[in-house]
């Protein structure tokens, strides 16, 4: 009983500098599948995140960034910032093992509810039967911006039976070709040349903005 009580007490470590902080955390987290690490500032959080990925592995560590706007500033966070926050929240809700690194200010900011992320997300596979108009409506409701040509994350372009979209989960924009309500082609493409670069068979599309 005394041993268990001692182990349950909070532990405090002082004198850690540089990557030794991440090493200590990695050692302490060996018996935990999920953890939240809060740093005093974004700069410190980024340093801990980079070092922790070295000790733990890149796939298990998630960085939850704060807004790139000032408090009370009447503007929305940038697309890249919103995308990173949505990806982090989605990963927390869909994975069993995750270590989240964030800063105190990011932890205090409002987030998009996980239920809303689920409602505005979709998983598409080659050959799926799905209404083109319904898909476009879902994407626009999820914050994707209509554009003549897709070049940046969060944009969507409609060209007859083809939908171009740059999902926040993809390194390149995606081209979906429809025929009689069915996805008959799914490809990644280069936004500059507009040429297809690789075939795809499925993709998960998350909301584009908070």
C-alpha positions as CSV (number, residue, x, y, z in Angstrom):
1,X,0.0,0.0,0.0
2,X,2.6,2.6,0.9
3,X,4.5,1.8,-2.4
4,X,1.4,2.4,-4.5
5,X,0.7,5.6,-2.7
6,X,4.2,6.9,-3.3
7,X,4.0,6.0,-7.0
8,X,0.7,7.8,-7.3
9,X,2.2,11.1,-6.1
10,X,3.1,13.8,-8.7
11,X,6.7,13.8,-9.7
12,X,8.8,16.9,-10.1
13,X,12.0,17.1,-12.1
14,X,14.3,20.2,-12.0
15,X,17.5,21.1,-13.7
16,X,16.6,19.6,-17.1
17,X,18.0,21.4,-20.1
18,X,17.9,20.9,-23.9
19,X,16.8,17.5,-25.1
20,X,17.1,16.0,-21.6
21,X,13.6,17.2,-20.9
22,X,12.2,15.2,-23.8
23,X,14.3,12.1,-22.8
24,X,12.9,12.3,-19.3
25,X,9.3,12.5,-20.6
26,X,9.9,9.6,-23.0
27,X,11.2,7.5,-20.2
28,X,8.2,8.4,-17.9
29,X,5.7,7.7,-20.7
30,X,6.8,4.2,-21.5
31,X,3.9,2.7,-19.6
32,X,1.3,5.2,-21.0
33,X,-0.4,5.1,-24.3
34,X,-1.9,8.6,-24.1
35,X,-0.6,11.7,-22.5
36,X,-0.9,15.5,-22.7
37,X,2.3,17.6,-22.3
38,X,1.8,21.4,-21.8
39,X,4.7,23.7,-22.3
40,X,4.8,27.3,-21.1
41,X,5.2,28.8,-24.6
42,X,4.9,27.8,-28.3
43,X,8.7,27.9,-28.7
44,X,9.3,25.5,-25.8
45,X,6.4,23.2,-27.1
46,X,8.0,23.0,-30.5
47,X,11.4,22.1,-29.1
48,X,9.9,19.4,-26.9
49,X,7.9,18.1,-29.8
50,X,10.9,17.8,-32.1
51,X,13.0,16.1,-29.4
52,X,10.3,13.8,-28.2
53,X,9.7,12.5,-31.7
54,X,13.4,11.4,-31.8
55,X,13.0,9.4,-28.5
56,X,9.4,8.1,-29.0
57,X,8.8,8.0,-32.8
58,X,7.2,10.4,-35.2
59,X,3.9,8.6,-35.5
60,X,2.9,8.7,-31.8
61,X,3.6,12.4,-31.1
62,X,1.1,15.1,-32.1
63,X,1.7,18.8,-32.0
64,X,-1.4,20.9,-31.1
65,X,-0.7,24.4,-32.2
66,X,-2.3,27.6,-31.1
67,X,-4.0,30.2,-33.3
68,X,-1.7,32.4,-35.3
69,X,-3.8,35.5,-34.4
70,X,-3.6,37.9,-31.5
71,X,-6.2,37.6,-28.7
72,X,-9.5,39.4,-29.5
73,X,-8.2,40.0,-33.0
74,X,-11.3,39.9,-35.3
75,X,-9.8,37.5,-37.8
76,X,-9.9,33.7,-38.2
77,X,-6.8,31.5,-37.9
78,X,-4.9,30.8,-41.1
79,X,-5.8,27.7,-43.1
80,X,-2.6,25.9,-42.3
81,X,-3.1,26.6,-38.6
82,X,-6.8,25.4,-38.6
83,X,-5.7,22.3,-40.6
84,X,-3.1,21.3,-38.1
85,X,-5.5,21.7,-35.2
86,X,-8.2,19.7,-36.9
87,X,-5.7,16.9,-37.8
88,X,-4.6,16.8,-34.2
89,X,-8.1,16.6,-32.8
90,X,-9.1,13.9,-35.3
91,X,-6.0,11.9,-34.4
92,X,-6.9,12.0,-30.7
93,X,-10.4,10.8,-31.4
94,X,-9.4,7.9,-33.7
95,X,-6.2,6.5,-32.3
96,X,-5.5,4.5,-29.2
97,X,-1.9,5.7,-28.7
98,X,-1.1,9.4,-28.8
99,X,1.2,11.9,-27.0
100,X,0.0,15.5,-27.5
101,X,2.4,18.4,-27.1
102,X,1.0,21.9,-26.8
103,X,1.4,25.2,-25.2
104,X,-0.6,26.8,-22.4
105,X,-2.1,29.4,-24.6
106,X,-3.2,26.9,-27.2
107,X,-4.9,24.8,-24.5
108,X,-7.0,27.7,-23.5
109,X,-8.3,28.5,-27.0
110,X,-11.7,27.2,-28.3
111,X,-11.7,24.1,-30.6
112,X,-14.0,22.7,-33.1
113,X,-16.1,20.0,-31.4
114,X,-15.0,16.4,-32.3
115,X,-18.6,15.6,-33.2
116,X,-18.6,18.4,-35.7
117,X,-15.4,17.1,-37.2
118,X,-17.0,13.7,-37.6
119,X,-20.1,15.2,-39.2
120,X,-18.1,17.2,-41.7
121,X,-15.7,14.5,-42.6
122,X,-16.0,11.8,-45.3
123,X,-14.1,8.8,-46.5
124,X,-14.1,8.2,-50.2
125,X,-13.1,5.1,-52.2
126,X,-12.7,4.5,-55.9
127,X,-16.0,3.1,-57.2
128,X,-18.2,4.7,-54.4
129,X,-21.7,5.9,-55.3
130,X,-22.1,9.4,-54.0
131,X,-24.0,12.4,-55.2
132,X,-21.7,15.1,-56.6
133,X,-23.8,17.9,-55.3
134,X,-24.1,16.4,-51.9
135,X,-20.3,16.0,-51.7
136,X,-19.7,19.6,-52.8
137,X,-22.2,20.8,-50.2
138,X,-20.4,18.8,-47.4
139,X,-17.0,20.2,-48.5
140,X,-18.2,23.8,-48.5
141,X,-20.0,23.4,-45.2
142,X,-16.6,22.1,-43.9
143,X,-14.8,25.3,-44.8
144,X,-13.4,24.5,-48.3
145,X,-13.3,27.6,-50.5
146,X,-14.5,27.4,-54.1
147,X,-11.8,28.5,-56.6
148,X,-11.2,28.5,-60.3
149,X,-8.1,26.3,-59.8
150,X,-6.9,24.4,-56.7
151,X,-3.4,25.6,-55.6
152,X,-3.6,25.8,-51.8
153,X,-4.9,23.6,-48.9
154,X,-8.6,24.2,-48.3
155,X,-9.6,25.0,-51.9
156,X,-12.1,23.2,-54.1
157,X,-12.7,23.6,-57.9
158,X,-15.7,22.3,-59.9
159,X,-15.2,21.4,-63.5
160,X,-18.1,19.5,-64.9
161,X,-17.9,15.9,-63.8
162,X,-14.6,16.6,-62.1
163,X,-14.0,17.9,-58.5
164,X,-10.5,19.1,-57.6
165,X,-9.9,19.5,-53.9
166,X,-6.8,20.1,-51.7
167,X,-7.7,18.2,-48.4
168,X,-5.9,19.1,-45.2
169,X,-4.9,15.4,-45.0
170,X,-3.1,15.3,-48.3
171,X,0.3,16.5,-49.5
172,X,-1.1,17.2,-53.0
173,X,-4.5,18.2,-54.3
174,X,-6.8,15.4,-55.4
175,X,-8.9,15.0,-58.6
176,X,-12.2,13.1,-58.4
177,X,-13.9,12.2,-61.6
178,X,-17.6,11.2,-61.6
179,X,-19.7,9.2,-64.0
180,X,-23.4,8.6,-63.3
181,X,-23.0,9.3,-59.6
182,X,-20.0,7.0,-59.1
183,X,-16.3,7.9,-58.5
184,X,-14.5,6.4,-61.5
185,X,-11.1,8.0,-61.1
186,X,-9.2,9.4,-58.1
187,X,-5.7,10.9,-58.6
188,X,-3.3,13.2,-57.0
189,X,-2.0,16.0,-59.2
190,X,0.6,18.8,-59.4
191,X,-1.1,22.2,-58.7
192,X,1.3,24.0,-61.0
193,X,1.2,21.8,-64.1
194,X,-2.2,20.3,-63.3
195,X,-0.9,16.9,-64.4
196,X,-1.8,13.8,-62.5
197,X,1.1,12.3,-60.5
198,X,-0.3,9.2,-58.9
199,X,-3.5,7.0,-58.7
200,X,-5.4,6.8,-55.4
201,X,-8.0,4.3,-54.2
202,X,-9.3,5.9,-51.1
203,X,-8.9,9.1,-49.1
204,X,-10.3,10.6,-45.9
205,X,-11.3,14.3,-46.1
206,X,-11.6,16.3,-42.9
207,X,-13.1,19.8,-42.6
208,X,-10.9,22.5,-44.1
209,X,-11.4,25.1,-41.3
210,X,-12.4,25.5,-37.7
